[in-house]
Amino acid sequence: AHMFEAGASEAQELAIMAASAVTYMRLMMETGLDANSAARAIEARMAADADIHLTIAKLRAARRIFARIAESFGATREARRLTLHATTAGRMLSASDAWTNLIRNACAGFAAAAGGADAITVRPMTDAIGRPTRFARRVARNLHILLAEESHLGKVTDPAAGSWLHETLSDELAKAGWTLFQEIERRGGL
């Protein structure tokens, strides 16, 4: 997520996530962990922004990329599932209109949930102007509750499954991220 906040594209964020995963897999396995234990110990933190479809596709692509990496290390099918933590992006927040941020955070939180995030952190709507107010923290917490409890997003396994847009975009992002990841690896990795 740090790379996204610094201006990286979705494909670049995926490539850095993949390169990080490979680095950590290697390090953990060098210390004696087996591939399954190492793969299960990894959690990726990715940014979710107000572009709902692109965020859904990015999270789905992250799982595909990680599964391929874990498989290459010898992890079993069950251990190849990436634990995803999505945080609403700070770079999408406006310092001049916090109320707009409420809508942006709602879109990003929805996209993170629909994209299959295991954990979601919603930034307070006043995050762009400094320390969040008590009200902004409360609204961020309540947005979690609204998404989880009232919208029932968590009860659907994969809301984007079968959607031509999401399937195609996920494939394109996975390919672009994988290509950039391979370039990182060619240059010696992280």
C-alpha positions, 0 to 999 in steps of 0.5 A: 500500500505504501507504493500506491500512496507514493503514486504507483499504479495498480500494476506497480503495486501488484509487482511490489507485493509479489516481489515482497512476497517472494523475498519473505517466502525465501527468508522464512524458508531459509530459517526453516519454515516449510512453504505452507507455513511461510505462505500462510504467514504472509499478509498483503496490505493493499490500497483501496480507492474510489475506483470500485472496479479497478480496486476489485480487480486489483485485489483479485489479481493479487490473490492470483499472483500470490497463488502462483508464487506460493505454488512455485515454492511448493505450497499446497493449494490450501496454503496458497490463499493470500490474506489481504488487508485493504486500507482506503487510500490516503491519496484519494482524500481531499484536504478541502472537502472532508464530506467528499471523503466520506463518499470516497471511503464508502466506495473504497470500502465497498470495493475492498469488501467486494474484492475479497479483502479479509480485513478493511481499514477505513481512514477517517474522512478528515485524515488528509488534514491531519489528526482525525476528529472524534466524529471522523473516527466514529464515522469510519468505524460506522462505515465498517459496520454498515458495509459488514452488517447492513449490506451483507457483503461478507455473506457473498463469497465472490460478488464479482465472480463471472462478471466480464468486466472484473474477470477481464480487468483482473486478468489484465492487471495480473499480467501487467503486475506479473510482468513488472514483478519479473523485471524486479526479479531480473534485477535482483529482487527487492 
